């Protein structure tokens, strides 16, 4: 069974992925893979407020807590995947990347990834 470092490395090596970060719901980085110009600590610090807002929206809409969010911006996509009650995966993807297979893999393997954290 792979460890968390291998998981992060595998995701970051996918075509179109700029960064992969596993973090706690408190915004503290557990492990990451990113080029030097991407500040993973700063990125991770923003995730708790996104999770909180998404969970509140889910409660109001009677849909439940966040499992995955796709945030599209001109410079690319940010995928936020809640792995467990304690851990989150953030993946930054370039705008030209085909994310369909990545989204499918994250959704399909969420429980296995959560077991690594």
N, C-alpha and C positions, 0 to 999 in steps of 0.2 A: 504494500500500500504506500502511495507517495506521501511525502510530508508537505507542510504548508509552503515551504520554500520552493519545492518542485512544482506545486500547483501554480504559484505566482509566476514562476519562470515559464511554465507551459503556456499560460494565458498571455503573457507579455510577448511571447514569440509568434503569436498568431498574426497573420497578415492584417495590417491596418491598426493594430493596437499600439498605442504610445506608452501606456502605463497600466500596471495592475497593482492595486493596493488592498491588502487585507487589514482591517482596522476594527477596533472595538467600537461599540455604540457611543463611547465617550469621546471618540475622535482621535484616539491614540493609535498610531501605526503599529501593527503587529509584524508585518513584513511587506516589502514592496519591491517592485522592479520598474525603474523609470530612468530616462536619460537625465543627466545632471541639471539640465535647465528646467526640469519639473520638480517643484518643491512638494513632495508627497506629504510632509507634515502639515503644510499650509492647506493643501487640498483636504486632507483628512479632518482638519478642524471644522470644515464647513458641513460635513456630512450629518452630524447630530441634528442640526436644525432642519435639514431636508427630511430626515427620518421622522422627526417630530411632526412637521407639517403634513407629511404624507400619511402618517398614522392617524392624525386628527381628521384629515379628509376621509380616510377609509372608515373611520368610526362614524362620522356624520352621514356618509353615503351607505352605511351598513354593508361595507365590503371587507372590513377587517384591516389588519395592519399591512404595511408595505411588504411585498415580497420582491418586487423588482420595479425600478423606474428607469426610463430612458429620457435623458435630458438632452435636447438637441440645441446646439448653439452654432453660430456661423463657422467656428473653428473645429467643430467635430461634436461627438457625442460623449456623454458621461453616462455609464451604466452603473446603477446602484442596486446591488443584489443583497438582500438580507439573508445571510446564511443561517443565522440562529438568533436567539434572544440576546447574544453577546457579541456577535461578529457580523461584519459587513464586508462585501467585496465592492471595490470601486474600479471600474475599467474605463480608461480614456481611449476613444477610438477616433481615428481620422475621418473627416466627412465623406471621403470617397469609398470608404470600406463597406463591404457587404456584411452587415451585422446579423443577418437572419440566422446563420448557422451558430454564431456565438451566443445569441440569445437562447436558441434552442438548447445548446450544450449547457449553458448556465442553469437554465430551468430544469433540465433533465438530471443534472448532477448536483443540484443544490444540497441534498442530504449527505452525499458522499463528501462534498467540500466542507460542509459544516462539521463533519466528524473529524476533520483534520485540525480544526482550530481548538 
